[in-house]
Amino acid sequence: MNDIADNIAALKRRLPGMVSLVAVSKTRTPDEIIDAYNGGQRLFGENRVQELLSKQPLLPGDINWHLIGHLQTNKVKSIVSVVSMIESVDSIRLLSLINTEASACRKTIDCLLQVHIAEEGAKTGFNKTEIEKNDWHSIALSMPSIRIRGMMGIATFTDEEKKVRDEFRSLASLFKSLKSRCFSDVEWFNELSMGMSGDWEIAVEEGSTMIRVGTIIFGERIYK
């Protein structure tokens, strides 16, 4: 096995069985992705639409691609046919556009509602009030070509473990509350994507079902 495959195997040994691993392949070459694929990895996350679209035709067709970065409305049409999940839905308007384009492709797209839980102002996402006030059950019924599978959040980038834990705990509580209020009758509202290379262990302890990890698998990024 290569280093990348070894890294995946070592990480999966530490993950509870119900937690999925999204290998974040942003800036990684197709050869690096193939190394991960040959190590058994089938779920990959990309931040940028153009980068994903350039890589996808070069790689095996059974890869499940997640878009995990901000999605501009003018890029929705180009990405819907390629991805299995969009983790970064940050507005109802974007959700509606995804539904329209998915319908045109005759497919159903899994989506996560990105919730802004970090202190940094730059991160996108719904705020807690928006999650709590909207009738997501009705919204989901009105958009039959999308499936709201759960939530995604990014914690504050800090060494302060308590802050990170509190943010993840808050998101997990919001997830449970929304499931109870709007999705108690559907088994597929079951994904809570939180945790990256620096904080995934805390995220899993606080209820994450999906972690997004790049550096642990591929090593530090070399930016050109």
Secondary structure as UniProt FT lines:
FT   HELIX           3..14
FT   TURN            17..18
FT   STRAND          20..24
FT   TURN            26..27
FT   HELIX           30..38
FT   TURN            39..40
FT   STRAND          43..46
FT   HELIX           49..55
FT   HELIX           56..58
FT   TURN            61..62
FT   STRAND          64..67
FT   HELIX           73..75
FT   HELIX           76..80
FT   TURN            81..82
FT   STRAND          85..89
FT   HELIX           92..104
FT   TURN            105..106
FT   STRAND          109..115
FT   TURN            121..122
FT   HELIX           128..133
FT   HELIX           136..142
FT   TURN            144..145
FT   STRAND          146..153
FT   HELIX           161..182
FT   TURN            184..185
FT   TURN            187..188
FT   STRAND          191..194
FT   TURN            197..199
FT   HELIX           200..205
FT   TURN            206..207
FT   STRAND          210..213
FT   HELIX           215..218
//
